[in-house]
Structures are given as C-alpha cells and as structure tokens.
Amino acid sequence: MDQVAARTSPAETLLSVQDLAVAFRQGERVSTAVDGISYDIAPGETVALVGESGSGKSVSALSILKLLPYPAASHPRGAILYRGENLIDDDERDLRKVRGNKISMIFQEPMSSLNPLHTIEKQVGEVMKLHRGLSDRQARERVLELLRQVGIREPEKRLGAYPHQLSGGQRQRVMIAMALANEPDLLIADEPTTALDVTVQAQILELLKKLQADRHMAMLFITHDLGIVRKIADRVCVMYRGKIVETGPTAAIFENPQHHYTRHLLAAEPKGAPPPANANAPVVMEAHDLKVWFPIKTGLLRRTTDHVKAVDGIDIAIRAGQTVGVVGESGSGKTTLGLALSRMISSQGEIRFEGERIDTRALRAMRPLRERMQIVFQDPFGSLSPRMSIADIIAEGLRIHERSLSAAQRDARVVSALEEVGLDPATRFRYPHEFSGGQRQRVAIARAMVLNPRFVMLDEPTSALDMSVQAQVVDLLRDLQKRHNLAYLFISHDLKVVRALSNEVIVMRNGVVVERGPADEIFDRPQTDYTKALMAAAFRIETAPTGVVSQ
C-alpha cells in the first residue's frame, strides 16, 4: 500500500496534508523529523497515526495548527489544507480563528498543558468565552455538562480545583473537555488515553465515538496502542522515521499488514514473568495503617467539614527483589500511596525503610535517604527541567549524594545510565523538548537508576511509551531488579505491564484495598466484581462494563 490509498476525493476532504516535511534547526545542524507525508481526513472520519516514539506522529499533528517552536522548526515543503485553506500560510490572527474552535487538540501530557495557577472552571470556560462569547453563568453550566460527559464524578466539587489536585487521569479528562467545548470540526487527539485506567479508557473511547457520530466530527487519533486503533479508527497511517510506510483501512492493516515495521508493531507486547520473589528476603519498605486524608474546607472561615480519604488504612510490605503492583482506576489513591511511602507527602501511620522508622522524620531529615529511595514520575515532561540538558538532569542526583565524584566520573555514570535505558549517550547534551514522550520517560528512568537505589516507586513509567519500547523497559526493569536486588512499587493502569513485572498485586478503589494477593491469583482468579471488571476491560476492552467507573 502507498500513501495515495489514503486520499479521498476533494469534495469529501476536510483536511488534506500534502507532501508535508518538518525540519528543525539547531545551530548549523538541520534534522528532518517528517519527510514528505500525505493523507486526507473526511468529515466524520477517524484516521489513526501510529508508530513508535520519535517516528514523527506528534510533530506532524502539531504542524496542523502551527504549534511547533518556530522559527527553529520549519516546513521545507508541503501544504496543510483545511477546507481548501492552506494553514501553513496563515498568520497568527487567522490561526486563532481555527485553533480551539474549528480544530481542537488533546495533548499527550496534561500537567504541562494545563495552567497550574488557574482553576478547572476558568481553564475550560475560557475556551467558550473566547470563541463563543458565553457569560460566566452560561460557561459554568457548560463546563459542568462537559465534565459530566468525560466521566468526572461530582463535577461541582472540581470546578474550584487546580490541576495538581487532580489525578493524572482526571487531568486528561479535563483536557478532553476543553478540546470538545466548542464542538470542533476536527479533533486532534495525541495519545488521549495514555493516563487513563482501562475501564475509563473504554468509556472515553465510547464517548469520543458518540460525540463524533452526533456532531459528524472528524478525528486524527495519534497513539502507540494498536488495541485502541482497532477499536476506534476507520483508516490507519503507519509512521516510521518520519515517513508513512503503510496506510489503509483498519481491518486490512490488522489482518494483512504488508510492511515489516507494521508487522513488528503488531507483534510488540510486554511478555515474560517477573523474577521469582524470595519470601525470606529482607523487607525494604513497609507501612501499617497508612492514611492520607485531605481536608475539605467550607464556609467563610474555611473550617474543615470533611475529608477526602485518598489512602485510608493500608498495610503494605515490599521485600528486596520483589515488585508489588498497585492497580485501580484514576483517583483510587495509587499514586498517593506511593508518595506517602516515599515521604513526599505527609501521612499518618507507621512507615519503615530498611527497618528504620521514617514517618517521624521531618521532610528535610529525609534527604540523606533519598539516594536509596527513587521515584520515576508519570509525566516526564513535567518532571524534567526544560532548562537543563539531559546530562545535567541525570547527573543532578550524583552532585548532591556523591560529591566525591569528579566531572569525568559523573559523565561516565550518565553515559552508562543512558545506555542501560536504550538512549544514545551522544544525545546527553540536548534538552527535554528535543525528545519524544517515550524518550523523555527513559531519561526519567535513567535519572532514578543512576544512583543505584534500594527502593524505586514507578508511577506509570510505561504509560507514555509505545508497545515495543514498553517491552524493552519491562525487560530493563527486570534486569536491573535481578542485578541490584531492587524493591519496586509499580503503579499502573496497564494490567498487561503489571502482570509482566509484579510478584504481588494490590487492587485499590476509593483509597482502600479491595483485593490483594500473588499476581497469578489476582489475574487468573479475581474474587471481587471490581477486580473482574478491571481484568475484563484490560484484556477484552470491548466487553468492559461502563458502570464501574466513579470519579
């Protein structure tokens, strides 16, 4: 198949990308990220761009609304025609009429896309006030309606919340609400379900399909998850190293892939089993009756009238060489549990690290232990400083905890860490914005591993990675665990990855444990209805119940 097969007749075309090239200049060096791609999207149609991180998917999508860092970015050739108008030739005034109104975009990393200083009501409502002239009251009503549509529970209580007060999945849903606010003709969805648990993922996909049918909205869907592509896309364009190597109807691509790279993508999936856990190994991290309650303040005097019980009385023990997986829907308390164990937030209950009680330590007194307790966060773009090179980011911990190292020794450790996570050490002098989402997450893993920790909290470390890189990272984490006898707390909504890594699994809902046990028992013989629903959504997403999600 070739790119010509993806073209529709001019009368049916909403968006036409024609021989598009995207280049980036850094000093005297010019690199080509997208090299002559072409595809059309008809009204009401869903076209999926799939490929591994760094293949050019997001760059080509950002080009549609000219959201790349110009003038460092350029278009040596090509056109992007929206209803016959070449957007590449438009100035900022003309593009403002299109952005967020005719064409909207859901970005991959909500924490870096949402303003941390503005409430959810202000950010979602601003889009409608700007483009549709709604009053404050009208905008508020519409915001509540949108939040309900995307599955946020009790949206009235979320209007005054700030992005950092929401879970990763909830933030992504706010982004979806913003993108749909003005009922666009075309929705560009860049990994829109990356941060969502499996049951909510199924609901969001159904929501997008329903909205698309109701409004005859077209969609450009960018993802590395081929299971989602099979469910939502009409046609598929497979990208590899800046080119579209295969395109065609979704069923044809899955049933009879022609290009070797497409076959490689279809075969990629985390496999294998975790290293056997030693039941007699020393306990590295443990907690008893752990609680994290956030006060709800109301009234003029802001008195505490209730609490959000994010974590409510949990016991946990993680031994050396063992991985405990924590699963559950967004907002269930998974990340809060991990942050409390790592003493990144205040909590109640006893916490011990390597036998030493740490819950009584002041946060400043925790600093000497940080070298042995590391975290890989969910959002790599938000956790990596944009002003520091990759080398400086990875070496920062070494400068703090291993001050005796020379500059050459630090650099050698950085090179070794990058090689371990599958990145070219020659790229260590670049900056985070020059990497794809998956590459940035590998940098975050390297930053944690360079200090040779004893305990690592992994908060959705593979959520931004394509399937084949997920498998590589799973293998890497297993190898590191065997080599260094590491204790992992692995937090994820991707149950296939959890199964490949975890010895024990804890299932959380609304801050409490609803089921726990050896991984094989949880996956093969779940006992509670909630766990059964999670498993059904993860492994047979088309049968996922729609009533189990409560945000």
Stockholm file with secondary structure:
# STOCKHOLM 1.0

chainA/1-551         MDQVAARTSPAETLLSVQDLAVAFRQGERVSTAVDGISYDIAPGETVALVGESGSGKSVSALSILKLLPYPAASHPRGAILYRGENLIDDDERDLRKVRGNKISMIFQEPMSSLNPLHTIEKQVGEVMKLHRGLSDRQARERVLELLRQVGIREPEKRLGAYPHQLSGGQRQRVMIAMALANEPDLLIADEPTTALDVTVQAQILELLKKLQADRHMAMLFITHDLGIVRKIADRVCVMYRGKIVETGPTAAIFENPQHHYTRHLLAAEPKGAPPPANANAPVVMEAHDLKVWFPIKTGLLRRTTDHVKAVDGIDIAIRAGQTVGVVGESGSGKTTLGLALSRMISSQGEIRFEGERIDTRALRAMRPLRERMQIVFQDPFGSLSPRMSIADIIAEGLRIHERSLSAAQRDARVVSALEEVGLDPATRFRYPHEFSGGQRQRVAIARAMVLNPRFVMLDEPTSALDMSVQAQVVDLLRDLQKRHNLAYLFISHDLKVVRALSNEVIVMRNGVVVERGPADEIFDRPQTDYTKALMAAAFRIETAPTGVVSQ
#=GR chainA/1-551 SS CCGGGGCCCGGGCSEEEEEEEEEEEETTEEEEEEEEEEEEECTTCEEEEECCTTSSHHHHHHHHTTCSCTTTEECSSCEEEETTEEGGGCCHHHHHHHBTTTEEEECSCHHHHSCTTSCHHHHHHHHHHHHHCCCHHHHHHHHHHHHHHTTCSSGGGTTTCCGGGSCHHHHHHHHHHHHHTTCCSEEEEESTTTTSCHHHHHHHHHHHHHHHHHHTCEEEEEESCHHHHHHHCSEEEEEETTEEEEEEEHHHHHHSCCSHHHHHHHHCCCCSCCCCCCTTSCEEEEEEEEEEEEEEEETTTTEEEEEEEEEEEEEEEEETTCEEEEECCTTSSHHHHHHHHTTSSCCEEEEEETTEECTTSCTGGGGGGGGGEEEECSCHHHHSCTTSCHHHHHHHHHHHHCTTCCHHHHHHHHHHHHHHTTCCGGGGGSCGGGSCHHHHHHHHHHHHHTTCCSEEEEESTTTTSCHHHHHHHHHHHHHHHHHHTCEEEEECSCHHHHHHHCSEEEEEETTEEEEEEEHHHHHHSCCSHHHHHHHHHHHCGGGCCSSSCCC
#=GC SS_cons         CCGGGGCCCGGGCSEEEEEEEEEEEETTEEEEEEEEEEEEECTTCEEEEECCTTSSHHHHHHHHTTCSCTTTEECSSCEEEETTEEGGGCCHHHHHHHBTTTEEEECSCHHHHSCTTSCHHHHHHHHHHHHHCCCHHHHHHHHHHHHHHTTCSSGGGTTTCCGGGSCHHHHHHHHHHHHHTTCCSEEEEESTTTTSCHHHHHHHHHHHHHHHHHHTCEEEEEESCHHHHHHHCSEEEEEETTEEEEEEEHHHHHHSCCSHHHHHHHHCCCCSCCCCCCTTSCEEEEEEEEEEEEEEEETTTTEEEEEEEEEEEEEEEEETTCEEEEECCTTSSHHHHHHHHTTSSCCEEEEEETTEECTTSCTGGGGGGGGGEEEECSCHHHHSCTTSCHHHHHHHHHHHHCTTCCHHHHHHHHHHHHHHTTCCGGGGGSCGGGSCHHHHHHHHHHHHHTTCCSEEEEESTTTTSCHHHHHHHHHHHHHHHHHHTCEEEEECSCHHHHHHHCSEEEEEETTEEEEEEEHHHHHHSCCSHHHHHHHHHHHCGGGCCSSSCCC
//
